[in-house]
Amino acid sequence: MEKNHCHGCHVNDGISCDVKNCAYHEGDCHCTADKIAVGPSFAASGADTVCATFKQKEE
């Protein structure tokens, strides 16, 4: 996965994230996690999936 640098953090190209209360959210729609995990394994459609990497942003 290619990475760019943005104000001291890395941004993963190709990952768009609108979850502004996630600790890995940066800017408008960037993800700064080193890797992401999507699940659960029994999902039958996109509506059944979640980002297992989500971490609540500390205020």
Rosetta constraint file for C-alpha pairs under 8 A:
AtomPair CA 1 CA 12 HARMONIC 6.85 0.50
AtomPair CA 1 CA 13 HARMONIC 7.12 0.50
AtomPair CA 2 CA 12 HARMONIC 6.35 0.50
AtomPair CA 2 CA 13 HARMONIC 5.93 0.50
AtomPair CA 3 CA 10 HARMONIC 6.07 0.50
AtomPair CA 3 CA 11 HARMONIC 5.56 0.50
AtomPair CA 3 CA 12 HARMONIC 4.94 0.50
AtomPair CA 3 CA 13 HARMONIC 6.00 0.50
AtomPair CA 4 CA 10 HARMONIC 5.59 0.50
AtomPair CA 4 CA 11 HARMONIC 5.26 0.50
AtomPair CA 4 CA 12 HARMONIC 6.76 0.50
AtomPair CA 4 CA 13 HARMONIC 7.21 0.50
AtomPair CA 5 CA 9 HARMONIC 5.77 0.50
AtomPair CA 5 CA 10 HARMONIC 4.62 0.50
AtomPair CA 5 CA 11 HARMONIC 6.13 0.50
AtomPair CA 6 CA 10 HARMONIC 5.97 0.50
AtomPair CA 6 CA 11 HARMONIC 6.69 0.50
AtomPair CA 9 CA 32 HARMONIC 6.72 0.50
AtomPair CA 10 CA 32 HARMONIC 5.48 0.50
AtomPair CA 11 CA 26 HARMONIC 7.86 0.50
AtomPair CA 11 CA 30 HARMONIC 6.16 0.50
AtomPair CA 11 CA 31 HARMONIC 5.73 0.50
AtomPair CA 11 CA 32 HARMONIC 4.75 0.50
AtomPair CA 11 CA 33 HARMONIC 7.80 0.50
AtomPair CA 12 CA 30 HARMONIC 7.16 0.50
AtomPair CA 12 CA 31 HARMONIC 5.92 0.50
AtomPair CA 12 CA 32 HARMONIC 6.08 0.50
AtomPair CA 12 CA 33 HARMONIC 7.49 0.50
AtomPair CA 12 CA 34 HARMONIC 7.75 0.50
AtomPair CA 15 CA 30 HARMONIC 6.75 0.50
AtomPair CA 15 CA 31 HARMONIC 6.24 0.50
AtomPair CA 16 CA 29 HARMONIC 5.31 0.50
AtomPair CA 16 CA 30 HARMONIC 5.52 0.50
AtomPair CA 16 CA 31 HARMONIC 6.57 0.50
AtomPair CA 17 CA 25 HARMONIC 6.84 0.50
AtomPair CA 17 CA 29 HARMONIC 4.70 0.50
AtomPair CA 17 CA 30 HARMONIC 5.68 0.50
AtomPair CA 17 CA 31 HARMONIC 6.04 0.50
AtomPair CA 18 CA 25 HARMONIC 7.65 0.50
AtomPair CA 18 CA 28 HARMONIC 7.23 0.50
AtomPair CA 18 CA 29 HARMONIC 5.14 0.50
AtomPair CA 18 CA 30 HARMONIC 7.83 0.50
AtomPair CA 19 CA 25 HARMONIC 6.62 0.50
AtomPair CA 19 CA 29 HARMONIC 7.86 0.50
AtomPair CA 20 CA 25 HARMONIC 5.75 0.50
AtomPair CA 20 CA 26 HARMONIC 7.85 0.50
AtomPair CA 21 CA 25 HARMONIC 7.24 0.50
AtomPair CA 21 CA 56 HARMONIC 6.09 0.50
AtomPair CA 21 CA 57 HARMONIC 5.30 0.50
AtomPair CA 22 CA 54 HARMONIC 5.96 0.50
AtomPair CA 22 CA 55 HARMONIC 5.38 0.50
AtomPair CA 22 CA 56 HARMONIC 4.91 0.50
AtomPair CA 22 CA 57 HARMONIC 4.88 0.50
AtomPair CA 23 CA 54 HARMONIC 7.48 0.50
AtomPair CA 23 CA 55 HARMONIC 5.47 0.50
AtomPair CA 23 CA 56 HARMONIC 5.62 0.50
AtomPair CA 23 CA 57 HARMONIC 4.02 0.50
AtomPair CA 23 CA 58 HARMONIC 7.10 0.50
AtomPair CA 24 CA 31 HARMONIC 5.49 0.50
AtomPair CA 24 CA 32 HARMONIC 4.95 0.50
AtomPair CA 24 CA 33 HARMONIC 5.48 0.50
AtomPair CA 24 CA 54 HARMONIC 7.55 0.50
AtomPair CA 24 CA 55 HARMONIC 7.22 0.50
AtomPair CA 24 CA 57 HARMONIC 7.77 0.50
AtomPair CA 25 CA 29 HARMONIC 6.92 0.50
AtomPair CA 25 CA 30 HARMONIC 5.82 0.50
AtomPair CA 25 CA 31 HARMONIC 5.06 0.50
AtomPair CA 25 CA 32 HARMONIC 6.41 0.50
AtomPair CA 26 CA 30 HARMONIC 5.03 0.50
AtomPair CA 26 CA 31 HARMONIC 6.06 0.50
AtomPair CA 26 CA 32 HARMONIC 6.68 0.50
AtomPair CA 33 CA 53 HARMONIC 7.87 0.50
AtomPair CA 35 CA 53 HARMONIC 7.98 0.50
AtomPair CA 36 CA 51 HARMONIC 7.19 0.50
AtomPair CA 36 CA 52 HARMONIC 7.30 0.50
AtomPair CA 36 CA 53 HARMONIC 5.44 0.50
AtomPair CA 37 CA 51 HARMONIC 6.01 0.50
AtomPair CA 37 CA 52 HARMONIC 5.18 0.50
AtomPair CA 37 CA 53 HARMONIC 5.49 0.50
AtomPair CA 38 CA 49 HARMONIC 6.64 0.50
AtomPair CA 38 CA 50 HARMONIC 5.71 0.50
AtomPair CA 38 CA 51 HARMONIC 4.66 0.50
AtomPair CA 38 CA 52 HARMONIC 5.37 0.50
AtomPair CA 38 CA 53 HARMONIC 7.42 0.50
AtomPair CA 39 CA 43 HARMONIC 7.03 0.50
AtomPair CA 39 CA 49 HARMONIC 5.38 0.50
AtomPair CA 39 CA 50 HARMONIC 5.57 0.50
AtomPair CA 39 CA 51 HARMONIC 6.58 0.50
AtomPair CA 39 CA 52 HARMONIC 6.29 0.50
AtomPair CA 40 CA 48 HARMONIC 7.73 0.50
AtomPair CA 40 CA 49 HARMONIC 6.13 0.50
AtomPair CA 40 CA 50 HARMONIC 7.01 0.50
AtomPair CA 43 CA 48 HARMONIC 5.07 0.50
AtomPair CA 43 CA 49 HARMONIC 5.95 0.50
AtomPair CA 44 CA 48 HARMONIC 6.39 0.50
AtomPair CA 45 CA 49 HARMONIC 7.12 0.50
